[in-house]
Structure formats: structure tokens, C-alpha cells
Amino acid sequence: MKKIILFLAVAVMCIASCRHHVLVVDRYYNNDSSSTNGVSGNFILTRFANLNSNKDNTEEFNGYVFSFGSDGKVTAVKDNQTTVGSYTETHTLGNNLELIFYFSDKPLSDINGNWWVKSLSDTSIELADASTSDVLEFAGQ
């Protein structure tokens, strides 16, 4: 019995001493009134990082310009090479917004998936994935 209590005490101390970033995503995004149709325009990726591992993949996307079309296509252009992917805006009850990206080729496919919108305007997009603690940010051009 003493061994079980000792084991539980050690386990609790180990768990309590673990440190990691916890990403809290406010599902109610900040919609700037100047952006009434969701995502549109040209953007550059300014941050793609994981807050838990401190891994920053932003550099892989240097030189890309992303253009969001009203038809659900997102075009990424770098060095006169064009790659077309897709995105979906999903509105949920209330004022929640999620963006879903799909690209078939690397490195662009690294941003594939569902992203909660933290803020959205004509000049910036801030996204987060609460399950992985990834953040994705764009600045308007």
C-alpha cells in the first residue's frame, strides 16, 4: 500500500512539474467591419509556428503571396510559380468562423487542416489550431 501511495505522489509531482504552452482559442473572432465577405485579397504568411515545441516554420513560406478568391480557391505564387489550393469558410452558430485549407504539394500542404479564426480583417488574418498549438498569421499586401 505504501508503494502505491508513493507512486501516486511521484506521478502527481511529475505531472505538476511539466511545462508547456496552452493555446486558448477564442472561437468568437474579431471581425473588422471593413471585411464583410470573409477572406479576400492578397496576403503574405508572416508566422507559422507551434507554441508547444517553439518550432517556427515561417521561413518555408518566404516569398509566397496568397490570393483568396470568392470561389474557394487560394492561389500561392512564388518566383512566378503558381500553386492553386482550396479553402472553405465554415460559419458555426453564433459568430464562430473556421478556415479549412487544402494544398496538394509541400510546403503548402503543411498548412492543410482546420484553423479557428482569431481575427480577420483586410490587413491581417490570425488563425490557431487548438489541438496542435499551431498558429498561422498572414499580413495583407
C-alpha positions as CSV (number, residue, x, y, z in Angstrom):
1,M,0.0,0.0,0.0
2,K,2.9,2.4,0.8
3,K,4.3,1.7,-2.6
4,I,1.1,2.7,-4.3
5,I,0.9,6.0,-2.3
6,L,4.5,6.7,-3.0
7,F,4.0,6.0,-6.8
8,L,0.9,8.3,-6.9
9,A,2.8,11.1,-5.1
10,V,5.7,10.9,-7.5
11,A,3.3,10.7,-10.5
12,V,1.4,13.8,-9.3
13,M,4.7,15.7,-8.8
14,C,5.9,14.8,-12.3
15,I,2.7,15.9,-13.9
16,A,2.6,19.1,-12.0
17,S,6.2,19.9,-13.0
18,C,5.6,19.5,-16.7
19,R,5.5,22.8,-18.6
20,H,4.0,23.6,-22.0
21,H,2.2,26.3,-23.7
22,V,-1.6,26.0,-23.7
23,L,-3.2,27.7,-26.6
24,V,-6.5,29.2,-25.8
25,V,-8.6,29.9,-28.9
26,D,-11.4,32.4,-28.6
27,R,-13.8,31.0,-31.1
28,Y,-15.5,34.4,-31.3
29,Y,-13.3,36.0,-33.9
30,N,-12.7,39.8,-34.2
31,N,-14.3,40.7,-37.5
32,D,-13.2,44.1,-38.6
33,S,-16.2,45.8,-40.1
34,S,-14.2,46.6,-43.3
35,S,-14.1,42.8,-44.1
36,T,-17.7,41.8,-44.7
37,N,-17.2,38.9,-47.1
38,G,-14.8,36.8,-45.1
39,V,-11.3,36.3,-46.6
40,S,-10.4,38.2,-49.7
41,G,-7.3,39.9,-51.1
42,N,-3.6,39.2,-51.2
43,F,-1.6,38.2,-48.1
44,I,1.9,37.0,-47.2
45,L,2.4,34.4,-44.4
46,T,4.2,36.1,-41.5
47,R,4.1,33.3,-38.9
48,F,3.6,29.6,-38.9
49,A,4.8,28.2,-35.6
50,N,4.0,25.7,-32.9
51,L,3.8,27.2,-29.4
52,N,4.5,24.0,-27.5
53,S,7.7,23.0,-29.4
54,N,8.7,26.5,-30.3
55,K,9.2,25.2,-33.8
56,D,8.9,28.0,-36.4
57,N,8.3,27.1,-40.0
58,T,7.6,30.6,-41.3
59,E,10.8,30.6,-43.4
60,E,9.5,27.8,-45.6
61,F,6.9,30.3,-46.9
62,N,9.1,33.3,-47.6
63,G,8.3,34.7,-51.0
64,Y,4.8,33.3,-51.3
65,V,1.9,35.6,-52.0
66,F,-1.5,34.1,-51.2
67,S,-4.6,35.3,-53.0
68,F,-8.0,34.3,-51.7
69,G,-10.8,34.1,-54.3
70,S,-14.5,34.3,-53.6
71,D,-14.8,30.9,-55.4
72,G,-13.0,29.0,-52.6
73,K,-9.6,28.9,-54.4
74,V,-6.5,30.1,-52.8
75,T,-3.6,30.8,-55.1
76,A,0.0,30.8,-53.8
77,V,2.6,32.4,-56.1
78,K,6.4,32.3,-55.6
79,D,9.1,33.0,-58.2
80,N,6.4,33.1,-60.9
81,Q,5.3,29.6,-60.0
82,T,1.6,29.3,-59.2
83,T,0.0,26.7,-57.0
84,V,-3.7,26.5,-56.6
85,G,-5.3,25.1,-53.5
86,S,-8.7,25.5,-51.8
87,Y,-10.1,27.0,-48.7
88,T,-13.5,26.8,-47.0
89,E,-15.0,29.3,-44.6
90,T,-17.3,27.5,-42.1
91,H,-19.6,29.6,-40.0
92,T,-21.0,28.0,-36.9
93,L,-23.7,29.1,-34.5
94,G,-23.0,32.4,-33.0
95,N,-20.1,34.3,-34.5
96,N,-17.6,31.4,-34.9
97,L,-15.5,31.1,-38.1
98,E,-13.2,28.3,-39.2
99,L,-11.0,28.2,-42.3
100,I,-10.1,24.9,-43.8
101,F,-7.1,24.8,-46.2
102,Y,-6.1,22.2,-48.8
103,F,-2.9,22.2,-50.9
104,S,-1.6,19.0,-52.5
105,D,2.2,19.9,-52.6
106,K,4.8,20.6,-49.9
107,P,5.5,23.0,-48.2
108,L,2.0,24.4,-48.8
109,S,0.3,21.2,-47.6
110,D,1.9,21.8,-44.2
111,I,-0.9,24.4,-43.6
112,N,-3.7,22.0,-44.6
113,G,-6.4,21.5,-42.0
114,N,-8.9,23.3,-39.9
115,W,-8.0,26.6,-38.3
116,W,-10.0,28.7,-35.9
117,V,-10.1,32.4,-36.8
118,K,-8.8,34.5,-34.0
119,S,-9.1,37.7,-36.1
120,L,-9.8,38.7,-39.6
121,S,-9.5,42.0,-41.5
122,D,-8.4,43.3,-44.8
123,T,-4.9,43.7,-43.4
124,S,-4.4,40.6,-41.3
125,I,-5.6,37.0,-40.6
126,E,-4.7,35.3,-37.4
127,L,-5.5,31.6,-37.1
128,A,-4.9,28.9,-34.5
129,D,-5.2,25.2,-34.1
130,A,-6.1,24.4,-30.5
131,S,-5.4,20.7,-30.9
132,T,-1.7,21.2,-32.0
133,S,-1.0,24.7,-30.6
134,D,0.0,25.8,-34.1
135,V,-0.5,29.4,-35.1
136,L,-0.8,30.8,-38.6
137,E,-0.7,34.5,-39.4
138,F,-1.0,36.5,-42.6
139,A,-0.5,40.2,-43.4
140,G,-2.3,41.9,-46.2
141,Q,-0.4,43.2,-49.2
